[in-house]
Amino acid sequence: MSISISERAANRIHEIRREQNVSDETPLRVAVVSGGCSGLTYNLEFDPKEEIKEEDKAFEDHGIKVVVDMRSFLYLAGTRLDYTDGLTGQGFHFQNPNASRSCTCGESFSL
């Protein structure tokens, strides 16, 4: 299993890279951290060190290298990252098959 990225999310990630002058080689680090109203929340950031540690899982989709630490991967296996810009809210959304519950804002979840 891996983490996949929708075409819309990939396009937005490429736009953000151009806006912030971030190299296409810089991996997108995805993590799960404690917090939010459901207990766990998602974190996305470009890894400024451009390092992939031995214990990291690395994937590539739509030309974007995604890096996840092993602890986060246990929560994220099979997740799809999407992006919406409609009336119901703009931003990245995680379609996580492992989440048993998520808050109404979609930014946190629990297992």
C-alpha positions as CSV (number, residue, x, y, z in Angstrom):
1,M,0.0,0.0,0.0
2,S,1.0,3.5,-0.6
3,I,-0.2,7.1,-0.4
4,S,-1.6,8.4,-3.7
5,I,-2.3,11.9,-4.9
6,S,-5.2,13.0,-7.1
7,E,-4.4,15.0,-10.2
8,R,-6.1,18.1,-8.7
9,A,-3.9,17.8,-5.6
10,A,-0.8,17.3,-7.7
11,N,-1.5,20.4,-9.8
12,R,-2.0,22.4,-6.6
13,I,1.2,21.1,-5.1
14,H,3.1,22.0,-8.3
15,E,1.5,25.6,-8.1
16,I,2.6,26.0,-4.5
17,R,6.1,24.9,-5.4
18,R,6.3,27.5,-8.1
19,E,4.9,30.2,-5.8
20,Q,7.3,29.4,-3.0
21,N,10.3,28.7,-5.3
22,V,10.6,25.1,-4.0
23,S,12.5,22.6,-6.1
24,D,10.7,19.8,-7.8
25,E,13.2,17.5,-6.1
26,T,12.1,18.6,-2.6
27,P,9.9,15.8,-1.2
28,L,6.5,16.4,0.3
29,R,6.5,15.1,3.8
30,V,3.2,13.8,5.1
31,A,2.8,13.1,8.8
32,V,0.2,12.3,11.5
33,V,0.6,14.3,14.7
34,S,-1.4,14.5,17.9
35,G,-4.1,17.2,18.0
36,G,-7.3,18.3,16.6
37,C,-10.8,17.6,18.0
38,S,-10.6,13.9,17.0
39,G,-7.2,13.2,18.4
40,L,-4.9,13.0,15.3
41,T,-4.3,15.6,12.6
42,Y,-2.5,15.6,9.3
43,N,0.6,17.6,8.5
44,L,1.9,18.5,5.0
45,E,5.2,20.3,4.4
46,F,8.0,20.4,1.9
47,D,11.0,18.7,3.6
48,P,13.5,21.6,3.5
49,K,16.4,19.1,4.2
50,E,15.4,17.1,1.2
51,E,16.4,14.0,3.2
52,I,14.8,10.6,3.1
53,K,15.7,8.8,6.3
54,E,16.2,5.0,6.2
55,E,13.1,4.4,8.2
56,D,10.9,6.6,5.9
57,K,8.6,5.2,3.3
58,A,8.8,7.0,0.0
59,F,6.4,7.1,-2.9
60,E,6.0,9.0,-6.1
61,D,2.7,10.0,-7.8
62,H,2.2,12.6,-10.5
63,G,5.8,13.5,-10.3
64,I,5.6,14.3,-6.6
65,K,7.9,12.4,-4.2
66,V,5.9,11.8,-1.0
67,V,7.8,10.9,2.2
68,V,6.2,9.5,5.4
69,D,7.8,8.4,8.6
70,M,7.0,4.8,9.6
71,R,4.8,5.7,12.6
72,S,2.6,8.0,10.4
73,F,2.5,5.4,7.6
74,L,0.7,3.0,9.9
75,Y,-2.1,5.5,10.0
76,L,-1.9,6.6,6.4
77,A,-1.5,3.4,4.4
78,G,-3.9,3.5,1.5
79,T,-4.8,7.2,1.9
80,R,-5.5,9.4,-1.1
81,L,-4.6,13.1,-1.0
82,D,-7.1,15.3,-2.8
83,Y,-7.6,19.0,-3.3
84,T,-10.9,20.8,-3.7
85,D,-11.6,24.5,-4.4
86,G,-15.4,24.4,-4.3
87,L,-18.0,26.1,-2.3
88,T,-17.8,23.6,0.5
89,G,-14.2,24.5,1.3
90,Q,-10.9,24.9,-0.4
91,G,-7.8,22.9,0.5
92,F,-6.2,19.5,0.7
93,H,-8.4,16.6,1.9
94,F,-7.3,13.2,3.0
95,Q,-9.4,10.2,2.0
96,N,-8.1,7.8,4.7
97,P,-9.6,4.3,4.8
98,N,-8.1,3.7,8.2
99,A,-10.0,6.6,9.9
100,S,-13.0,5.4,11.9
101,R,-14.1,9.0,12.7
102,S,-13.2,12.5,11.6
103,C,-14.2,15.9,12.7
104,T,-16.6,18.0,10.6
105,C,-13.8,20.2,9.3
106,G,-11.9,17.1,8.0
107,E,-8.6,18.2,9.6
108,S,-8.5,15.6,12.3
109,F,-9.4,11.9,12.7
110,S,-9.3,8.9,15.0
111,L,-8.8,5.2,14.5
